[in-house]
Amino acid sequence: MFDVCDETRFRVGVELSTMADFGTDPSDDASASATSHRDLAVERTRLARERTTLAHVRTGFSSFLFGVALYRLFVGDATDTLGLLFVGIGMFFLVTGGASYLSSRRRLRRVLSELEGR
């Protein structure tokens, strides 16, 4: 009879044998490994930059739409002022998010060109 313990032992055995085989290929040399690590680091940096930009855009649009909703749905001087304030905050986040993206893109290109020049 096949029970959960046998299945767990089988899975652990397969995972351990897979882990033991990892990185034992004799054709791997240090330069290929360094290149792949650098490529992975560049990809992580690019993805982090995209997440930051998307967070700015999401916050900007949320603030902007909240401000429009306050301005249009509620009547009163205080809500009008607060709505316009949130619209301004949303625009600020959108502009600073775009500026941050462009700045980090220039910085990343400069660092990559310095690394490739070595």
The first five atom37 places (N, CA, C, CB, O) and aatype in JSON, in Angstrom:
{
  "aatype": [12, 13, 3, 19, 4, 3, 6, 16, 1, 13, 1, 19, 7, 19, 6, 10, 15, 16, 12, 0, 3, 13, 7, 16, 3, 14, 15, 3, 3, 0, 15, 0, 15, 0, 16, 15, 8, 1, 3, 10, 0, 19, 6, 1, 16, 1, 10, 0, 1, 6, 1, 16, 16, 10, 0, 8, 19, 1, 16, 7, 13, 15, 15, 13, 10, 13, 7, 19, 0, 10, 18, 1, 10, 13, 19, 7, 3, 0, 16, 3, 16, 10, 7, 10, 10, 13, 19, 7, 9, 7, 12, 13, 13, 10, 19, 16, 7, 7, 0, 15, 18, 10, 15, 15, 1, 1, 1, 10, 1, 1, 19, 10, 15, 6, 10, 6, 7, 1],
  "atom_mask": [
    [1, 1, 1, 1, 1],
    [1, 1, 1, 1, 1],
    [1, 1, 1, 1, 1],
    [1, 1, 1, 1, 1],
    [1, 1, 1, 1, 1],
    [1, 1, 1, 1, 1],
    [1, 1, 1, 1, 1],
    [1, 1, 1, 1, 1],
    [1, 1, 1, 1, 1],
    [1, 1, 1, 1, 1],
    [1, 1, 1, 1, 1],
    [1, 1, 1, 1, 1],
    [1, 1, 1, 0, 1],
    [1, 1, 1, 1, 1],
    [1, 1, 1, 1, 1],
    [1, 1, 1, 1, 1],
    [1, 1, 1, 1, 1],
    [1, 1, 1, 1, 1],
    [1, 1, 1, 1, 1],
    [1, 1, 1, 1, 1],
    [1, 1, 1, 1, 1],
    [1, 1, 1, 1, 1],
    [1, 1, 1, 0, 1],
    [1, 1, 1, 1, 1],
    [1, 1, 1, 1, 1],
    [1, 1, 1, 1, 1],
    [1, 1, 1, 1, 1],
    [1, 1, 1, 1, 1],
    [1, 1, 1, 1, 1],
    [1, 1, 1, 1, 1],
    [1, 1, 1, 1, 1],
    [1, 1, 1, 1, 1],
    [1, 1, 1, 1, 1],
    [1, 1, 1, 1, 1],
    [1, 1, 1, 1, 1],
    [1, 1, 1, 1, 1],
    [1, 1, 1, 1, 1],
    [1, 1, 1, 1, 1],
    [1, 1, 1, 1, 1],
    [1, 1, 1, 1, 1],
    [1, 1, 1, 1, 1],
    [1, 1, 1, 1, 1],
    [1, 1, 1, 1, 1],
    [1, 1, 1, 1, 1],
    [1, 1, 1, 1, 1],
    [1, 1, 1, 1, 1],
    [1, 1, 1, 1, 1],
    [1, 1, 1, 1, 1],
    [1, 1, 1, 1, 1],
    [1, 1, 1, 1, 1],
    [1, 1, 1, 1, 1],
    [1, 1, 1, 1, 1],
    [1, 1, 1, 1, 1],
    [1, 1, 1, 1, 1],
    [1, 1, 1, 1, 1],
    [1, 1, 1, 1, 1],
    [1, 1, 1, 1, 1],
    [1, 1, 1, 1, 1],
    [1, 1, 1, 1, 1],
    [1, 1, 1, 0, 1],
    [1, 1, 1, 1, 1],
    [1, 1, 1, 1, 1],
    [1, 1, 1, 1, 1],
    [1, 1, 1, 1, 1],
    [1, 1, 1, 1, 1],
    [1, 1, 1, 1, 1],
    [1, 1, 1, 0, 1],
    [1, 1, 1, 1, 1],
    [1, 1, 1, 1, 1],
    [1, 1, 1, 1, 1],
    [1, 1, 1, 1, 1],
    [1, 1, 1, 1, 1],
    [1, 1, 1, 1, 1],
    [1, 1, 1, 1, 1],
    [1, 1, 1, 1, 1],
    [1, 1, 1, 0, 1],
    [1, 1, 1, 1, 1],
    [1, 1, 1, 1, 1],
    [1, 1, 1, 1, 1],
    [1, 1, 1, 1, 1],
    [1, 1, 1, 1, 1],
    [1, 1, 1, 1, 1],
    [1, 1, 1, 0, 1],
    [1, 1, 1, 1, 1],
    [1, 1, 1, 1, 1],
    [1, 1, 1, 1, 1],
    [1, 1, 1, 1, 1],
    [1, 1, 1, 0, 1],
    [1, 1, 1, 1, 1],
    [1, 1, 1, 0, 1],
    [1, 1, 1, 1, 1],
    [1, 1, 1, 1, 1],
    [1, 1, 1, 1, 1],
    [1, 1, 1, 1, 1],
    [1, 1, 1, 1, 1],
    [1, 1, 1, 1, 1],
    [1, 1, 1, 0, 1],
    [1, 1, 1, 0, 1],
    [1, 1, 1, 1, 1],
    [1, 1, 1, 1, 1],
    [1, 1, 1, 1, 1],
    [1, 1, 1, 1, 1],
    [1, 1, 1, 1, 1],
    [1, 1, 1, 1, 1],
    [1, 1, 1, 1, 1],
    [1, 1, 1, 1, 1],
    [1, 1, 1, 1, 1],
    [1, 1, 1, 1, 1],
    [1, 1, 1, 1, 1],
    [1, 1, 1, 1, 1],
    [1, 1, 1, 1, 1],
    [1, 1, 1, 1, 1],
    [1, 1, 1, 1, 1],
    [1, 1, 1, 1, 1],
    [1, 1, 1, 1, 1],
    [1, 1, 1, 1, 1],
    [1, 1, 1, 0, 1],
    [1, 1, 1, 1, 1]
  ],
  "atom_positions": [
    [[0.84, -1.18, 0.0], [0.0, 0.0, 0.0], [0.89, 1.24, 0.0], [-0.96, 0.0, 1.22], [1.9, 1.28, 0.7]],
    [[0.51, 2.24, -0.77], [1.25, 3.48, -0.9], [0.64, 4.52, 0.03], [1.26, 3.99, -2.37], [-0.53, 4.87, -0.13]],
    [[1.39, 5.0, 0.98], [0.85, 5.99, 1.91], [1.59, 7.32, 1.77], [0.93, 5.49, 3.35], [2.5, 7.44, 0.95]],
    [[1.19, 8.3, 2.57], [1.74, 9.64, 2.48], [3.22, 9.67, 2.81], [0.99, 10.57, 3.41], [3.98, 10.42, 2.2]],
    [[3.65, 8.85, 3.77], [5.07, 8.84, 4.16], [5.95, 8.38, 3.01], [5.29, 7.93, 5.37], [7.01, 8.95, 2.78]],
    [[5.51, 7.34, 2.26], [6.29, 6.88, 1.13], [6.37, 7.95, 0.05], [5.69, 5.6, 0.55], [7.42, 8.14, -0.56]],
    [[5.26, 8.65, -0.18], [5.25, 9.71, -1.17], [6.19, 10.84, -0.76], [3.83, 10.25, -1.38], [6.9, 11.39, -1.6]],
    [[6.19, 11.19, 0.52], [7.08, 12.24, 0.99], [8.53, 11.83, 0.86], [6.76, 12.59, 2.44], [9.36, 12.63, 0.43]],
    [[8.86, 10.6, 1.22], [10.23, 10.13, 1.08], [10.65, 10.14, -0.38], [10.38, 8.72, 1.67], [11.79, 10.49, -0.7]],
    [[9.75, 9.76, -1.27], [10.07, 9.78, -2.7], [10.35, 11.2, -3.17], [8.92, 9.17, -3.51], [11.34, 11.43, -3.86]],
    [[9.49, 12.15, -2.79], [9.68, 13.54, -3.21], [10.99, 14.09, -2.67], [8.52, 14.4, -2.74], [11.73, 14.75, -3.4]],
    [[11.27, 13.84, -1.39], [12.5, 14.34, -0.79], [13.7, 13.71, -1.48], [12.52, 14.05, 0.72], [14.7, 14.39, -1.73]],
    [[13.62, 12.42, -1.78], [14.72, 11.76, -2.47], [14.97, 12.35, -3.84], [0.0, 0.0, 0.0], [16.13, 12.54, -4.22]],
    [[13.91, 12.65, -4.58], [14.05, 13.25, -5.91], [14.64, 14.65, -5.78], [12.69, 13.3, -6.64], [15.52, 15.03, -6.55]],
    [[14.14, 15.44, -4.8], [14.66, 16.79, -4.63], [16.12, 16.77, -4.23], [13.84, 17.54, -3.59], [16.9, 17.58, -4.73]],
    [[16.51, 15.86, -3.35], [17.9, 15.79, -2.93], [18.8, 15.36, -4.06], [18.05, 14.84, -1.76], [19.9, 15.89, -4.21]],
    [[18.36, 14.41, -4.87], [19.19, 13.99, -6.0], [19.29, 15.11, -7.03], [18.62, 12.71, -6.65], [20.34, 15.27, -7.66]],
    [[18.23, 15.87, -7.21], [18.28, 17.0, -8.14], [19.22, 18.07, -7.61], [16.87, 17.59, -8.35], [19.99, 18.66, -8.37]],
    [[19.17, 18.32, -6.31], [20.05, 19.32, -5.72], [21.51, 18.89, -5.78], [19.65, 19.6, -4.27], [22.4, 19.72, -5.96]],
    [[21.76, 17.6, -5.63], [23.13, 17.1, -5.69], [23.71, 17.27, -7.09], [23.19, 15.64, -5.26], [24.91, 17.48, -7.23]],
    [[22.87, 17.16, -8.11], [23.33, 17.3, -9.49], [23.51, 18.76, -9.9], [22.37, 16.63, -10.43], [24.13, 19.03, -10.93]],
    [[22.99, 19.7, -9.12], [23.04, 21.11, -9.49], [24.46, 21.64, -9.44], [22.13, 21.93, -8.56], [25.15, 21.51, -8.43]],
    [[24.9, 22.24, -10.52], [26.2, 22.9, -10.55], [27.39, 21.96, -10.68], [0.0, 0.0, 0.0], [28.52, 22.4, -10.47]],
    [[27.18, 20.72, -11.01], [28.3, 19.79, -11.12], [28.73, 19.57, -12.56], [27.94, 18.47, -10.49], [29.55, 18.69, -12.83]],
    [[28.23, 20.33, -13.47], [28.59, 20.19, -14.87], [30.03, 20.68, -15.06], [27.61, 20.99, -15.78], [30.31, 21.84, -14.74]],
    [[30.95, 19.86, -15.55], [32.34, 20.3, -15.69], [32.55, 21.34, -16.77], [33.2, 19.12, -15.97], [33.6, 21.98, -16.8]],
    [[31.58, 21.54, -17.66], [31.75, 22.53, -18.71], [31.49, 23.95, -18.23], [30.83, 22.21, -19.87], [31.77, 24.91, -18.95]],
    [[30.95, 24.1, -17.0], [30.73, 25.44, -16.45], [32.06, 26.06, -16.07], [29.79, 25.39, -15.21], [32.83, 25.46, -15.32]],
    [[32.34, 27.23, -16.59], [33.55, 27.93, -16.16], [33.16, 29.2, -15.43], [34.48, 28.24, -17.37], [32.0, 29.61, -15.46]],
    [[34.1, 29.83, -14.8], [33.83, 30.98, -13.94], [33.3, 32.17, -14.73], [35.09, 31.38, -13.19], [32.45, 32.9, -14.23]],
    [[33.78, 32.39, -15.94], [33.33, 33.55, -16.71], [31.88, 33.41, -17.13], [34.21, 33.76, -17.94], [31.13, 34.39, -17.11]],
    [[31.45, 32.2, -17.5], [30.05, 31.99, -17.86], [29.17, 32.2, -16.65], [29.84, 30.59, -18.45], [28.08, 32.76, -16.76]],
    [[29.62, 31.75, -15.5], [28.86, 31.92, -14.28], [28.75, 33.4, -13.91], [29.51, 31.13, -13.15], [27.69, 33.87, -13.5]],
    [[29.86, 34.12, -14.04], [29.86, 35.56, -13.72], [28.94, 36.31, -14.67], [31.28, 36.14, -13.79], [28.23, 37.23, -14.25]],
    [[28.94, 35.94, -15.94], [28.08, 36.6, -16.91], [26.61, 36.34, -16.59], [28.41, 36.13, -18.33], [25.78, 37.25, -16.65]],
    [[26.3, 35.1, -16.25], [24.91, 34.8, -15.95], [24.47, 35.5, -14.66], [24.7, 33.3, -15.84], [23.32, 35.94, -14.56]],
    [[25.36, 35.6, -13.68], [25.01, 36.31, -12.45], [24.8, 37.79, -12.72], [26.12, 36.12, -11.39], [23.89, 38.4, -12.17]],
    [[25.63, 38.37, -13.57], [25.46, 39.78, -13.92], [24.16, 39.99, -14.67], [26.65, 40.28, -14.75], [23.44, 40.96, -14.43]],
    [[23.86, 39.08, -15.6], [22.61, 39.19, -16.35], [21.4, 39.09, -15.42], [22.53, 38.11, -17.42], [20.42, 39.82, -15.59]],
    [[21.49, 38.19, -14.45], [20.39, 38.06, -13.49], [20.27, 39.31, -12.62], [20.6, 36.83, -12.6], [19.16, 39.74, -12.3]],
    [[21.41, 39.89, -12.25], [21.38, 41.12, -11.45], [20.78, 42.27, -12.23], [22.79, 41.48, -10.97], [20.02, 43.08, -11.69]],
    [[21.12, 42.36, -13.51], [20.55, 43.41, -14.36], [19.04, 43.22, -14.49], [21.21, 43.4, -15.76], [18.29, 44.19, -14.44]],
    [[18.61, 41.99, -14.65], [17.17, 41.71, -14.78], [16.43, 42.04, -13.49], [16.94, 40.23, -15.16], [15.34, 42.6, -13.52]],
    [[17.03, 41.68, -12.33], [16.41, 42.03, -11.04], [16.29, 43.54, -10.89], [17.22, 41.45, -9.87], [15.27, 44.04, -10.42]],
    [[17.33, 44.26, -11.3], [17.3, 45.72, -11.2], [16.23, 46.31, -12.1], [18.66, 46.3, -11.56], [15.52, 47.23, -11.7]],
    [[16.12, 45.77, -13.3], [15.11, 46.27, -14.24], [13.7, 46.01, -13.71], [15.29, 45.6, -15.62], [12.83, 46.88, -13.8]],
    [[13.48, 44.83, -13.16], [12.16, 44.5, -12.62], [11.83, 45.35, -11.39], [12.09, 43.02, -12.25], [10.68, 45.76, -11.22]],
    [[12.82, 45.62, -10.56], [12.59, 46.49, -9.39], [12.24, 47.9, -9.85], [13.83, 46.51, -8.48], [11.39, 48.56, -9.25]],
    [[12.89, 48.36, -10.89], [12.6, 49.7, -11.42], [11.17, 49.75, -11.96], [13.61, 50.07, -12.54], [10.47, 50.74, -11.76]],
    [[10.76, 48.69, -12.64], [9.39, 48.65, -13.15], [8.36, 48.63, -12.02], [9.19, 47.43, -14.05], [7.34, 49.31, -12.09]],
    [[8.65, 47.86, -10.96], [7.72, 47.83, -9.82], [7.59, 49.2, -9.19], [8.19, 46.81, -8.78], [6.49, 49.62, -8.82]],
    [[8.7, 49.9, -9.05], [8.67, 51.24, -8.45], [7.87, 52.19, -9.32], [10.09, 51.78, -8.26], [7.06, 52.97, -8.81]],
    [[8.08, 52.14, -10.62], [7.35, 53.01, -11.53], [5.86, 52.71, -11.5], [7.89, 52.86, -12.96], [5.03, 53.62, -11.47]],
    [[5.52, 51.43, -11.49], [4.1, 51.06, -11.43], [3.47, 51.47, -10.11], [3.95, 49.55, -11.63], [2.28, 51.82, -10.09]],
    [[4.22, 51.45, -9.03], [3.7, 51.91, -7.74], [3.41, 53.41, -7.79], [4.68, 51.59, -6.61], [2.39, 53.86, -7.27]],
    [[4.31, 54.18, -8.42], [4.06, 55.61, -8.57], [2.8, 55.86, -9.41], [5.27, 56.29, -9.22], [1.97, 56.69, -9.05]],
    [[2.67, 55.14, -10.49], [1.52, 55.32, -11.38], [0.23, 54.92, -10.67], [1.69, 54.49, -12.68], [-0.77, 55.64, -10.75]],
    [[0.25, 53.79, -9.97], [-0.94, 53.33, -9.25], [-1.35, 54.34, -8.18], [-0.67, 51.96, -8.6], [-2.53, 54.67, -8.07]],
    [[-0.39, 54.84, -7.42], [-0.7, 55.82, -6.37], [-1.19, 57.12, -6.98], [0.54, 56.08, -5.5], [-2.13, 57.74, -6.47]],
    [[-0.57, 57.53, -8.08], [-0.99, 58.76, -8.74], [-2.4, 58.68, -9.27], [0.0, 0.0, 0.0], [-3.2, 59.59, -9.04]],
    [[-2.72, 57.6, -9.96], [-4.08, 57.46, -10.48], [-5.11, 57.33, -9.36], [-4.17, 56.25, -11.4], [-6.2, 57.88, -9.46]],
    [[-4.75, 56.61, -8.31], [-5.69, 56.47, -7.19], [-5.97, 57.82, -6.54], [-5.14, 55.5, -6.14], [-7.13, 58.15, -6.28]],
    [[-4.94, 58.59, -6.29], [-5.13, 59.9, -5.68], [-5.91, 60.83, -6.6], [-3.77, 60.53, -5.33], [-6.8, 61.57, -6.16]],
    [[-5.58, 60.78, -7.88], [-6.26, 61.62, -8.87], [-7.75, 61.29, -8.91], [-5.63, 61.44, -10.26], [-8.59, 62.19, -8.86]],
    [[-8.08, 60.01, -9.01], [-9.49, 59.61, -9.1], [-10.24, 59.87, -7.8], [-9.59, 58.13, -9.46], [-11.42, 60.22, -7.83]],
    [[-9.57, 59.7, -6.67], [-10.2, 60.02, -5.39], [-10.52, 61.51, -5.32], [-9.29, 59.6, -4.21], [-11.58, 61.91, -4.84]],
    [[-9.6, 62.33, -5.8], [-9.83, 63.78, -5.82], [-10.98, 64.16, -6.73], [0.0, 0.0, 0.0], [-11.81, 65.0, -6.38]],
    [[-11.04, 63.54, -7.9], [-12.15, 63.81, -8.83], [-13.48, 63.39, -8.2], [-11.94, 63.08, -10.18], [-14.48, 64.09, -8.32]],
    [[-13.48, 62.24, -7.53], [-14.71, 61.77, -6.89], [-15.15, 62.73, -5.78], [-14.51, 60.35, -6.31], [-16.33, 63.05, -5.67]],
    [[-14.2, 63.19, -4.98], [-14.56, 64.15, -3.93], [-15.11, 65.44, -4.52], [-13.35, 64.46, -3.05], [-16.11, 65.99, -4.04]],
    [[-14.46, 65.91, -5.56], [-14.84, 67.18, -6.18], [-16.23, 67.1, -6.82], [-13.81, 67.59, -7.22], [-17.02, 68.04, -6.72]],
    [[-16.51, 65.97, -7.48], [-17.75, 65.87, -8.24], [-18.94, 65.32, -7.43], [-17.53, 65.01, -9.43], [-20.08, 65.67, -7.72]],
    [[-18.68, 64.48, -6.44], [-19.78, 63.82, -5.75], [-20.31, 64.6, -4.55], [-19.35, 62.46, -5.3], [-21.48, 64.49, -4.21]],
    [[-19.46, 65.36, -3.92], [-19.87, 66.05, -2.7], [-19.89, 67.55, -2.94], [-18.93, 65.71, -1.54], [-19.08, 68.09, -3.7]],
    [[-20.82, 68.23, -2.28], [-20.98, 69.67, -2.44], [-20.43, 70.35, -1.19], [-22.48, 70.06, -2.68], [-20.71, 69.94, -0.06]],
    [[-19.66, 71.38, -1.41], [-19.12, 72.14, -0.29], [-17.73, 72.65, -0.6], [0.0, 0.0, 0.0], [-17.0, 72.07, -1.42]],
    [[-17.37, 73.73, 0.05], [-16.06, 74.33, -0.2], [-14.92, 73.44, 0.29], [-15.97, 75.69, 0.48], [-13.89, 73.32, -0.37]],
    [[-15.12, 72.8, 1.44], [-14.06, 71.95, 2.0], [-13.8, 70.73, 1.12], [-14.43, 71.49, 3.43], [-12.65, 70.37, 0.88]],
    [[-14.86, 70.1, 0.63], [-14.66, 68.92, -0.21], [-14.12, 69.3, -1.58], [-15.98, 68.16, -0.37], [-13.36, 68.54, -2.18]],
    [[-14.49, 70.47, -2.08], [-13.91, 70.94, -3.34], [-12.42, 71.16, -3.2], [-14.6, 72.24, -3.81], [-11.63, 70.76, -4.06]],
    [[-12.03, 71.8, -2.11], [-10.61, 72.06, -1.87], [-9.85, 70.76, -1.66], [-10.43, 72.98, -0.65], [-8.77, 70.58, -2.22]],
    [[-10.43, 69.86, -0.87], [-9.78, 68.57, -0.64], [-9.69, 67.76, -1.93], [-10.54, 67.79, 0.44], [-8.68, 67.1, -2.18]],
    [[-10.73, 67.8, -2.75], [-10.71, 67.09, -4.03], [-9.62, 67.62, -4.94], [0.0, 0.0, 0.0], [-8.9, 66.84, -5.56]],
    [[-9.51, 68.93, -5.03], [-8.46, 69.52, -5.87], [-7.07, 69.22, -5.32], [-8.66, 71.03, -5.99], [-6.12, 69.05, -6.08]],
    [[-6.95, 69.15, -3.99], [-5.67, 68.79, -3.38], [-5.28, 67.37, -3.78], [-5.75, 68.91, -1.85], [-4.12, 67.13, -4.12]],
    [[-6.22, 66.43, -3.74], [-5.91, 65.06, -4.13], [-5.62, 64.95, -5.63], [-7.05, 64.14, -3.76], [-4.79, 64.13, -6.03]],
    [[-6.28, 65.74, -6.44], [-5.96, 65.75, -7.87], [-4.52, 66.22, -8.06], [-6.94, 66.68, -8.66], [-3.78, 65.64, -8.85]],
    [[-4.13, 67.25, -7.33], [-2.75, 67.74, -7.41], [-1.73, 66.72, -6.92], [0.0, 0.0, 0.0], [-0.67, 66.55, -7.52]],
    [[-2.06, 66.03, -5.82], [-1.17, 64.99, -5.31], [-1.02, 63.86, -6.33], [-1.7, 64.43, -3.98], [0.07, 63.34, -6.53]],
    [[-2.12, 63.5, -6.96], [-2.06, 62.46, -7.99], [-1.2, 62.86, -9.17], [0.0, 0.0, 0.0], [-0.4, 62.06, -9.66]],
    [[-1.34, 64.1, -9.61], [-0.5, 64.59, -10.71], [0.97, 64.61, -10.29], [-0.94, 66.0, -11.15], [1.85, 64.29, -11.09]],
    [[1.23, 64.99, -9.04], [2.59, 65.01, -8.52], [3.21, 63.62, -8.57], [2.62, 65.56, -7.09], [4.35, 63.46, -9.0]],
    [[2.46, 62.61, -8.13], [2.98, 61.25, -8.16], [3.23, 60.77, -9.58], [2.01, 60.3, -7.47], [4.22, 60.09, -9.84]],
    [[2.36, 61.12, -10.51], [2.56, 60.71, -11.9], [3.81, 61.35, -12.49], [1.34, 61.07, -12.74], [4.59, 60.69, -13.18]],
    [[4.0, 62.63, -12.23], [5.17, 63.34, -12.77], [6.46, 62.82, -12.12], [5.04, 64.87, -12.54], [7.44, 62.56, -12.81]],
    [[6.46, 62.68, -10.78], [7.68, 62.2, -10.12], [7.98, 60.75, -10.47], [7.54, 62.35, -8.61], [9.14, 60.36, -10.53]],
    [[6.96, 59.95, -10.71], [7.18, 58.57, -11.14], [7.84, 58.51, -12.51], [0.0, 0.0, 0.0], [8.75, 57.71, -12.72]],
    [[7.4, 59.36, -13.42], [8.03, 59.42, -14.74], [9.46, 59.92, -14.66], [0.0, 0.0, 0.0], [10.34, 59.39, -15.33]],
    [[9.68, 60.94, -13.85], [11.04, 61.47, -13.7], [11.95, 60.43, -13.04], [11.02, 62.76, -12.86], [13.11, 60.29, -13.43]],
    [[11.45, 59.71, -12.05], [12.23, 58.67, -11.39], [12.59, 57.56, -12.37], [11.47, 58.1, -10.19], [13.7, 57.04, -12.35]],
    [[11.65, 57.19, -13.21], [11.9, 56.15, -14.2], [13.01, 56.58, -15.17], [10.62, 55.82, -14.97], [13.94, 55.81, -15.44]],
    [[12.91, 57.79, -15.68], [13.92, 58.26, -16.63], [15.29, 58.37, -15.97], [13.51, 59.62, -17.21], [16.31, 58.03, -16.58]],
    [[15.33, 58.84, -14.74], [16.59, 58.97, -14.02], [17.23, 57.61, -13.78], [16.37, 59.69, -12.7], [18.43, 57.44, -13.99]],
    [[16.45, 56.64, -13.33], [17.01, 55.32, -13.06], [17.42, 54.62, -14.35], [16.0, 54.46, -12.3], [18.37, 53.84, -14.34]],
    [[16.72, 54.88, -15.45], [17.11, 54.29, -16.72], [18.46, 54.82, -17.18], [16.05, 54.57, -17.79], [19.3, 54.05, -17.66]],
    [[18.68, 56.13, -17.04], [19.98, 56.71, -17.39], [21.09, 56.16, -16.5], [19.94, 58.24, -17.29], [22.18, 55.83, -16.97]],
    [[20.81, 56.06, -15.2], [21.8, 55.56, -14.25], [22.15, 54.1, -14.55], [21.29, 55.7, -12.81], [23.32, 53.72, -14.5]],
    [[21.14, 53.28, -14.85], [21.38, 51.87, -15.16], [22.2, 51.73, -16.44], [20.06, 51.13, -15.3], [23.11, 50.89, -16.49]],
    [[21.9, 52.51, -17.45], [22.68, 52.45, -18.69], [24.13, 52.85, -18.45], [22.06, 53.36, -19.77], [25.04, 52.24, -19.0]],
    [[24.34, 53.88, -17.62], [25.71, 54.32, -17.33], [26.48, 53.23, -16.58], [25.68, 55.63, -16.5], [27.64, 52.97, -16.91]],
    [[25.86, 52.61, -15.61], [26.53, 51.56, -14.85], [26.83, 50.36, -15.74], [25.68, 51.13, -13.65], [27.91, 49.78, -15.65]],
    [[25.89, 49.98, -16.58], [26.13, 48.84, -17.48], [27.25, 49.13, -18.47], [24.85, 48.49, -18.23], [28.06, 48.25, -18.77]],
    [[27.3, 50.34, -18.98], [28.38, 50.67, -19.93], [29.73, 50.66, -19.21], [28.13, 52.05, -20.6], [30.74, 50.27, -19.8]],
    [[29.78, 51.09, -17.93], [31.03, 51.01, -17.17], [31.43, 49.56, -16.92], [30.88, 51.75, -15.84], [32.62, 49.23, -17.0]],
    [[30.47, 48.7, -16.62], [30.79, 47.29, -16.39], [31.27, 46.6, -17.64], [29.59, 46.57, -15.84], [32.18, 45.76, -17.58]],
    [[30.68, 46.93, -18.77], [31.1, 46.31, -20.03], [32.45, 46.82, -20.48], [30.06, 46.55, -21.11], [33.16, 46.13, -21.2]],
    [[32.82, 48.02, -20.07], [34.1, 48.59, -20.44], [35.27, 47.98, -19.7], [0.0, 0.0, 0.0], [36.42, 48.13, -20.12]],
    [[35.02, 47.29, -18.6], [36.12, 46.69, -17.81], [36.68, 45.49, -18.46], [35.65, 46.32, -16.44], [37.6, 44.87, -17.92]]
  ]
}
